[in-house]
Amino acid sequence: MAKLLVMREGVIEQTVQLTKERMTVGRHKHNDIVLNHGAVSGEHALITTILDDSFLEDLQSTNGTFVNGHRIGKHFLQHKDVIKMAKYHLEFVSDGIRPLAAAAATIPAMPVPPSASIPAAPNTQFAELPLAHIEVLNGTNAGKTLSLTKPVTSLGRPGVQVVVITRAPEGYSVAHVEGDKSPLLNGDPMPRQPHPLNAGDILDLSGILMAFRVS
């Protein structure tokens, strides 16, 4: 799990685990990370964390948000990036626990929620179906792939946003099964009911872009 080391004048004042998908940074007390300095805006910046990737966005702050000395609007955070807000320095530390590998840890395979009535056919019925895979297009895992060899493969973060891809004799389909915010399929909200997948289709799970590829 990634974290921020919040420092002022070289002294670490806080260590904040990025446990939520959206965490605000600012002077006001309602923020997830409170920086008590007059030059910090009430709501200064937003950190969005999806899977292993964290994105920093300046919320039109008065004095700006800087990463490694450069003023940013939006920035994809990487290990050891130093964020400057007024007198504060926040060091981003990524533990790198969940790399995308053969076990598909970054795009976890998990049980389909009970509410998802999506049929799973036995593997013996797939003899004529071409193999397909998901390719990650952005973030730290860009270029990594996940083979769709199971009858049902789930992608996303439980409790936040989950989609399932079903492999059936008639082809591959995708459906949104968990989470209030709809993921996107080719730029449009993904349906709750299974929708056919075609080669080159783009899935967007909270900013993580993935392409459906047919071998």
C-alpha positions as CSV (number, residue, x, y, z in Angstrom):
1,M,0.0,0.0,0.0
2,A,1.4,3.4,-1.0
3,K,1.9,6.1,1.6
4,L,2.9,9.7,2.0
5,L,5.5,11.0,4.4
6,V,4.4,14.5,5.4
7,M,7.4,16.7,6.3
8,R,7.8,20.3,7.5
9,E,11.3,21.8,7.8
10,G,12.8,18.3,7.4
11,V,10.7,16.8,10.3
12,I,8.2,14.0,9.5
13,E,4.8,15.1,11.0
14,Q,2.6,12.4,9.6
15,T,2.8,9.1,7.8
16,V,-0.4,8.7,5.8
17,Q,-1.5,5.4,4.2
18,L,-3.4,5.9,0.9
19,T,-6.2,3.6,2.0
20,K,-9.0,5.4,0.1
21,E,-9.6,5.8,-3.6
22,R,-10.0,9.6,-3.2
23,M,-8.1,11.6,-0.5
24,T,-8.1,15.4,-0.3
25,V,-5.2,17.5,0.9
26,G,-5.7,21.0,2.3
27,R,-5.8,23.4,5.2
28,H,-9.4,22.8,6.3
29,K,-10.0,20.1,8.9
30,H,-12.4,18.1,6.7
31,N,-9.6,17.0,4.4
32,D,-8.1,13.5,4.7
33,I,-4.7,15.1,5.0
34,V,-4.6,18.4,6.8
35,L,-1.7,20.8,6.3
36,N,-1.9,23.6,8.8
37,H,-0.3,26.5,7.0
38,G,-1.8,29.7,5.7
39,A,-0.3,29.3,2.3
40,V,-2.1,26.0,1.8
41,S,-5.5,26.3,0.2
42,G,-8.6,25.0,2.0
43,E,-8.9,22.2,-0.5
44,H,-5.5,22.2,-2.1
45,A,-5.1,18.9,-4.0
46,L,-6.6,15.5,-4.6
47,I,-4.9,12.1,-4.6
48,T,-6.8,9.3,-6.5
49,T,-5.5,5.8,-6.0
50,I,-6.7,3.0,-8.3
51,L,-5.1,-0.5,-7.9
52,D,-1.3,0.3,-7.7
53,D,-1.5,3.7,-9.3
54,S,-1.9,7.1,-7.6
55,F,-2.6,10.3,-9.3
56,L,-2.2,13.8,-7.9
57,E,-4.4,16.7,-9.0
58,D,-4.1,20.3,-8.0
59,L,-7.5,21.7,-7.1
60,Q,-6.8,25.2,-8.5
61,S,-4.9,26.1,-5.4
62,T,-3.7,29.7,-4.8
63,N,-0.1,28.9,-4.5
64,G,0.2,25.7,-6.6
65,T,1.2,22.1,-6.2
66,F,4.8,21.1,-7.2
67,V,6.3,17.7,-7.8
68,N,10.1,17.4,-7.9
69,G,10.3,21.2,-8.4
70,H,7.7,21.5,-11.2
71,R,4.3,23.0,-10.9
72,I,1.6,20.4,-11.9
73,G,-2.1,20.3,-12.8
74,K,-2.3,16.5,-12.8
75,H,0.6,14.1,-12.2
76,F,1.0,10.3,-12.1
77,L,2.9,9.7,-8.9
78,Q,6.0,7.5,-8.8
79,H,8.1,6.1,-6.0
80,K,10.1,8.8,-4.2
81,D,8.3,11.7,-5.9
82,V,8.4,14.8,-3.6
83,I,5.3,17.0,-3.5
84,K,5.6,20.6,-2.3
85,M,2.7,22.6,-0.9
86,A,3.8,25.8,0.8
87,K,6.2,24.8,3.6
88,Y,5.3,21.1,3.4
89,H,7.0,18.4,1.6
90,L,5.2,15.1,1.0
91,E,7.2,12.1,-0.2
92,F,5.3,9.5,-2.1
93,V,6.4,5.9,-1.2
94,S,5.1,3.0,-3.2
95,D,5.6,-0.4,-1.7
96,G,5.1,-2.2,-5.1
97,I,3.4,-5.2,-3.5
98,R,1.0,-5.9,-6.3
99,P,2.8,-6.1,-9.6
100,L,0.8,-7.6,-12.6
101,A,2.3,-11.0,-13.1
102,A,1.1,-14.5,-14.1
103,A,-1.0,-14.6,-11.0
104,A,-2.7,-11.4,-12.0
105,A,-2.2,-9.7,-8.7
106,T,-2.7,-6.2,-9.9
107,I,-5.9,-7.1,-11.7
108,P,-7.1,-9.6,-9.2
109,A,-9.2,-12.6,-10.1
110,M,-11.8,-12.9,-7.4
111,P,-15.2,-14.7,-6.9
112,V,-18.1,-13.2,-8.9
113,P,-20.4,-11.4,-6.4
114,P,-23.7,-13.4,-5.8
115,S,-25.7,-10.7,-7.5
116,A,-23.9,-11.3,-10.8
117,S,-25.9,-13.9,-12.6
118,I,-23.4,-14.4,-15.5
119,P,-23.2,-18.0,-16.8
120,A,-19.9,-19.8,-16.8
121,A,-19.4,-22.6,-19.4
122,P,-17.1,-25.6,-19.0
123,N,-13.7,-25.2,-20.6
124,T,-14.5,-28.1,-22.9
125,Q,-16.9,-25.9,-24.8
126,F,-14.2,-23.4,-25.8
127,A,-12.4,-25.5,-28.5
128,E,-13.3,-23.1,-31.3
129,L,-13.1,-19.8,-29.4
130,P,-9.9,-17.8,-30.0
131,L,-7.8,-17.0,-26.9
132,A,-8.0,-13.4,-25.7
133,H,-6.2,-11.2,-23.2
134,I,-6.4,-7.9,-21.5
135,E,-3.5,-5.4,-22.0
136,V,-2.9,-2.6,-19.5
137,L,-2.4,0.7,-21.4
138,N,-1.3,3.2,-18.8
139,G,0.2,3.5,-15.3
140,T,3.1,1.5,-13.9
141,N,1.8,-1.7,-15.4
142,A,1.4,-0.5,-19.0
143,G,2.1,-3.2,-21.4
144,K,1.4,-6.1,-19.0
145,T,-1.2,-8.6,-20.0
146,L,-3.7,-10.9,-18.4
147,S,-4.8,-14.0,-20.3
148,L,-8.6,-14.7,-20.3
149,T,-8.4,-18.5,-19.9
150,K,-11.0,-18.9,-17.1
151,P,-14.8,-19.0,-17.7
152,V,-15.1,-15.9,-15.6
153,T,-12.4,-13.3,-14.9
154,S,-13.0,-10.3,-12.6
155,L,-11.1,-7.0,-12.8
156,G,-11.0,-4.2,-10.3
157,R,-11.1,-3.5,-6.6
158,P,-13.8,-5.2,-4.5
159,G,-16.1,-2.7,-2.9
160,V,-15.1,0.1,-5.3
161,Q,-15.5,-1.0,-8.9
162,V,-15.6,-4.6,-10.3
163,V,-16.3,-5.9,-13.8
164,V,-16.4,-9.5,-15.0
165,I,-15.4,-10.9,-18.4
166,T,-17.1,-14.1,-19.3
167,R,-15.7,-16.6,-21.7
168,A,-18.5,-18.6,-23.3
169,P,-18.8,-20.7,-26.6
170,E,-20.4,-17.7,-28.3
171,G,-17.6,-15.3,-27.4
172,Y,-16.5,-12.9,-24.7
173,S,-18.7,-10.5,-22.8
174,V,-18.2,-7.9,-20.1
175,A,-20.5,-6.6,-17.4
176,H,-20.3,-4.1,-14.5
177,V,-21.1,-6.0,-11.3
178,E,-20.0,-4.0,-8.3
179,G,-19.5,-0.3,-7.4
180,D,-21.7,2.8,-7.7
181,K,-19.5,4.5,-10.4
182,S,-19.8,2.9,-13.8
183,P,-16.7,1.9,-15.6
184,L,-16.4,2.8,-19.3
185,L,-16.4,0.6,-22.4
186,N,-15.1,2.6,-25.4
187,G,-16.0,5.8,-23.6
188,D,-19.6,4.9,-22.7
189,P,-20.9,3.6,-19.3
190,M,-20.6,-0.1,-19.1
191,P,-23.9,-2.0,-18.8
192,R,-24.8,-4.2,-15.8
193,Q,-25.9,-6.9,-18.2
194,P,-23.3,-8.9,-20.2
195,H,-22.2,-7.0,-23.3
196,P,-20.2,-8.6,-26.2
197,L,-16.5,-7.7,-26.4
198,N,-14.8,-7.1,-29.7
199,A,-11.0,-7.0,-30.4
200,G,-9.7,-3.5,-29.6
201,D,-12.4,-2.6,-27.2
202,I,-11.1,-0.3,-24.4
203,L,-12.2,-0.7,-20.8
204,D,-11.7,2.2,-18.3
205,L,-11.7,1.3,-14.7
206,S,-11.4,4.6,-12.8
207,G,-8.7,5.8,-15.1
208,I,-6.9,2.5,-15.7
209,L,-7.2,1.8,-19.4
210,M,-7.2,-1.8,-20.6
211,A,-7.6,-3.1,-24.1
212,F,-9.3,-6.4,-25.1
213,R,-7.0,-8.3,-27.5
214,V,-7.8,-11.4,-29.4
215,S,-4.8,-13.7,-30.0
